[in-house]
Amino acid sequence: MIRAAASTQTSILISMNTYPVDKLAKDWFRRCRESQRVHYEYGSALERRHLRLGLPAIGLSTIVGTAVFSSWESASKHGWLRIAFGLLSMLAAATAAFQTFLNLSDRAAKHKAAGASYGTIRRELELLKTLPPETEKEMRQRLEEIKRSMDELAASAPGIPSKFKQQIDDQLKSSTHDRIFKLEPQQKPEAEQRSST
């Protein structure tokens, strides 16, 4: 009887000790999932902007270059044609300079890399939940490694505009994720729901 009571007490203690760990891992998983998606989505948005600026710059440069060589004589006769070529040339240069200044392709690559890194951490958490360590010490070590990775990534990852992040967070929090970590849709607090309407 005493042995059964001790066994029950031990299992209760273990489940109480693992609940905070499970809750922590689930919270970290949610944050990694949100950050992964936000960085991937923002990287894709930057790639689209890069194309929206790059293609017109190429087109304008091609038009100006071709037009200058093919109609230089008539341009010298017609002043308005010279002005048009000059304006197109300035527009092409300004578009190319703006694209260079914004550095969209490099920024997009950094966001995609950050998203991939958050995905790596997310998979480490899934593995930790699937194959937990045998001792509390090993669990603590693995959690500290994951925390260190998350801290380093948070410090080095490029920033995301808060409005963009909020859109993606709202999408993810309103959907379920029924895999290793079962994430239920989250409800906004009542005060937040009133302010958003």
C-alpha positions in Angstrom: 0.0 0.0 0.0 2.8 2.4 0.9 4.7 1.4 -2.2 1.6 2.2 -4.4 1.1 5.5 -2.7 4.7 6.4 -3.3 4.4 5.3 -6.9 1.3 7.5 -7.4 3.0 10.4 -5.7 6.1 10.1 -7.9 4.0 10.0 -11.1 2.1 13.1 -9.9 5.4 14.9 -9.3 6.7 13.9 -12.7 3.6 15.1 -14.5 3.7 18.4 -12.5 7.3 18.9 -13.4 6.7 18.1 -17.1 3.7 20.4 -17.5 5.7 23.6 -17.2 8.2 22.2 -19.6 5.5 21.2 -22.0 3.9 24.6 -21.7 7.2 26.4 -22.3 8.1 24.2 -25.3 4.6 24.8 -26.7 5.0 28.6 -26.3 8.4 28.6 -27.9 7.1 26.4 -30.7 4.3 28.9 -31.3 6.7 31.8 -31.4 9.1 30.0 -33.7 6.2 29.1 -36.0 5.0 32.7 -36.1 8.5 34.1 -36.7 9.3 31.5 -39.4 6.1 32.4 -41.3 6.5 36.1 -40.9 10.1 36.1 -42.1 9.2 33.9 -45.1 6.2 36.0 -46.0 8.1 39.3 -45.6 11.0 37.9 -47.7 8.6 37.0 -50.5 7.0 40.5 -50.3 10.5 42.1 -50.7 11.2 39.8 -53.6 8.0 41.0 -55.3 9.0 44.7 -54.7 12.4 44.0 -56.1 10.8 42.7 -59.3 8.4 45.6 -59.5 11.3 48.1 -59.4 13.8 46.0 -61.3 11.7 45.2 -64.4 10.8 48.8 -65.1 14.4 49.9 -64.6 15.5 47.3 -67.2 12.7 48.3 -69.6 13.4 52.0 -69.3 17.1 51.6 -69.7 16.6 49.4 -72.8 14.2 51.9 -74.4 16.5 54.9 -73.7 19.6 53.1 -75.0 17.9 51.8 -78.1 16.2 55.1 -78.8 19.4 57.1 -78.4 21.3 55.1 -81.0 18.5 54.7 -83.5 17.2 58.2 -83.6 20.0 60.5 -82.5 19.8 62.5 -85.8 16.0 63.1 -85.5 16.4 63.9 -81.8 18.8 66.6 -82.6 16.2 68.1 -85.0 13.3 67.8 -82.6 14.0 69.4 -79.2 11.0 67.6 -77.6 12.5 64.2 -78.5 15.7 65.1 -76.8 13.8 66.2 -73.7 11.8 62.9 -73.7 14.9 60.8 -74.0 16.5 62.8 -71.2 13.5 62.4 -68.9 13.4 58.7 -69.7 17.1 58.4 -69.0 16.7 60.2 -65.7 13.7 58.0 -64.7 15.7 54.8 -65.5 18.6 56.0 -63.5 16.4 57.0 -60.5 14.6 53.7 -60.6 17.9 51.8 -60.6 19.3 54.0 -57.9 16.2 53.5 -55.7 16.4 49.7 -56.2 20.0 49.7 -55.2 19.3 52.0 -52.2 16.5 49.7 -50.9 18.7 46.6 -51.4 15.5 44.5 -51.6 17.0 41.3 -52.8 19.6 41.1 -50.0 17.0 42.0 -47.4 14.7 39.3 -48.8 17.5 36.7 -48.6 18.2 37.6 -44.9 14.5 37.2 -44.1 14.3 33.9 -45.8 17.4 32.7 -43.9 15.9 33.9 -40.6 12.7 32.0 -41.5 14.7 28.9 -42.2 16.6 29.2 -38.9 13.3 29.6 -37.0 12.1 26.4 -38.8 15.2 24.6 -37.6 14.5 25.6 -34.0 10.8 24.6 -34.4 11.9 21.1 -35.6 14.3 20.8 -32.6 11.3 21.5 -30.3 9.2 18.8 -32.2 12.0 16.4 -31.8 12.4 17.2 -28.1 8.7 16.5 -27.6 8.8 13.3 -29.6 11.9 11.9 -28.1 12.3 13.6 -24.6 15.5 13.1 -22.7 15.6 10.6 -19.9 16.8 12.9 -17.2 15.8 16.3 -15.9 19.4 17.5 -16.4 19.4 16.5 -20.1 16.0 18.2 -20.5 17.4 21.4 -19.0 20.5 21.3 -21.2 18.4 20.9 -24.4 16.0 23.6 -23.4 19.0 26.0 -22.6 20.5 25.2 -26.0 17.2 26.0 -27.7 16.8 29.2 -25.7 20.3 30.2 -26.6 19.5 29.6 -30.3 16.3 31.5 -30.1 18.0 34.5 -28.3 20.8 34.6 -30.9 18.4 34.4 -33.8 16.1 37.1 -32.3 19.2 39.4 -31.9 20.5 38.8 -35.5 17.2 38.5 -37.5 16.2 41.5 -39.6 13.3 43.6 -38.3 9.7 43.2 -39.5 7.2 46.1 -39.8 4.8 45.6 -36.9 1.7 46.0 -39.1 2.9 43.2 -41.4 3.8 41.0 -38.4 0.4 41.5 -36.8 -1.4 40.4 -40.0 0.5 37.1 -40.1 0.2 36.6 -36.4 -3.6 37.1 -36.6 -3.8 34.5 -39.4 -1.8 31.9 -37.5 -3.5 32.5 -34.2 -6.9 32.0 -35.8 -6.0 28.6 -37.3 -5.3 25.2 -35.8 -2.0 23.3 -36.0 -2.7 19.7 -35.3 0.7 18.0 -35.4 3.3 17.3 -32.6 2.3 20.5 -30.8 -1.5 20.9 -31.1 -2.1 24.6 -31.3 -5.7 25.8 -31.0 -6.9 29.1 -32.4 -6.4 31.9 -29.9 -9.1 34.4 -29.0 -8.1 38.1 -28.7 -8.9 39.7 -25.4 -12.2 41.5 -25.4 -10.5 45.0 -25.2 -8.3 44.2 -28.2 -11.3 42.9 -30.2 -13.2 46.2 -29.6 -10.3 48.3 -30.5 -9.7 46.5 -33.9 -13.4 47.0 -35.0 
